[in-house]
Structures are given as C-alpha cells and as structure tokens.
C-alpha cells in the first residue's frame, strides 16, 4: 500500500506530492531542476571510493551530490553528522553474513544493515574526518585494537551509511554525555553469544539472569553498544516499547531510523 508524502517547497511554496518517500525525492529533484536551476551549486568532488549519483535529503530540499554505495545501499543522511550521532552500515564479507544469520535467528528478517557505530568527532592528523566507536571482536584483547576507529572519509560520505543525524534531535548536553560514555568504553569486546541471549529472550525466556546478561556493558554487539551509549551516556531512549536494556539488534536500529524518517517526511511543514 502506497503512502502519500507531501510538503511545500521551502523556496517558492509550491506543494510537492509523492506516492512514497522514494518517489517524493524524485518529485523534489525534478522540481528543483525545473524551477530553481539557477540556484544550484556545483556538486562536490567525488570521494576517492567508488561513487554513484544519489539523492541526499537536506533540511529544506533535496540536492544531488556524489555519494558512494555499499552492497547497493545509498547514503541516507538528513543533516551533517555531529558528535553523539550514530549510523547503521552494511558490514559485508563473512562478518556481515554471520550477523545477518544471527539477526535472523534472533527473530529479525534478513537485514541490509549489520553494523552500528557512534560518531564522536575529535578529528586529528591520524583521523582528519573524526572517529567512531563501537564493539569489535578484537577490542580489549592483548595486542588487539581499540573500538575508537578513524573514519576513512567525511561522515556523510561513508559508503552505505544511514545516519541518525536530522532524525534524532539531541541537545548539547546529551551529545556531550554520549561522547564521554563512548570515550570511556573503547575496549568493549564484540559478543556473538549476545545474539543467542537476545534470541532466547524473544522466544519467551525472561529469567533475571538472562536479563542481567543482555544488559551487561562488558560484552556487547554493536547495536547494544550504540543503544547503551545513547541511554547511559545521554539519557536518550531510542525505543519506547518496554524492551529490556540491551535487547537491540542492528536491524532494530535501522528499522527505527527508517520509520522516524518516514514520519518526519510526512509531517506538515510549519
């Protein structure tokens, strides 16, 4: 069943109507080309990665920019990412396949996003585009890596990423708390058993020991890490369905962002 999406052009006030969120983007782009061609600025230079032409929603209109795809997924970024925002991305390879299977066993459909990470900013010479933090398999192991990873490109050009930016509004205090929590939890080990624990809970097992295990921040999957950073660092509740703390998969995060983006697009413009 199609969903009508409508909004007035911020420049000329003409009502724009689409039969879906994707079709609405096409309608806006066509309107921009026909009515506001003279106001277009040239697109930025392409990222060094393999790129494709995609449409990225801005705060007031949609413009074409050169953005990379990953596993067929275009970038979804409604505003410039700021410290405290997070993104969902496809993992690819054996890791991505393993996560897809684990999510399926945990009760989700096969999801296109298999990883989540929190942007903390802090650009420097080693990471000129800033850093993200998440749970990884080698975190905390002797001789292993840290969960603080330098971005390979500007945040909004991260291949296949779906950002919370422009979808989940955060205050400066919330952003500061989220970043602080992440910077003190850069060694959290990625925990495959947590998928099994989540699956058991979704099958109806609700023992106190299982709840404590899923809520633990000493071992987590990436989506648990992201949700914990938002909740424990910024007191930001991403879900209001009464779920247990830590009962969050990457598919839960991406699904929540997709739903929120649809609702935002359908909200009447003031």
Secondary structure, DSSP 8 states (H G I E B T S, - for coil): ----EEEE-TTT--EEEESSHHHHHHHHHHHHHHH-GGG--------SS--EEEEEE-SS-EEEEEE--BTTB--B-SS---TT-EEEE---HHHHHHHHHHHHHTT----S--EEEEEEE---SS-TT-EEE--BTTTTSTT---SEEE-SS-GGGSTT-EE-TTTS---HHHHHHHHHHHHT-S--EE-THHHHHHHHHHTT---HHHHHHHH-SSEE-HHHHHHHIIIIIH---S--S---TT---HHHHHHHHHHHHHHHHHS---
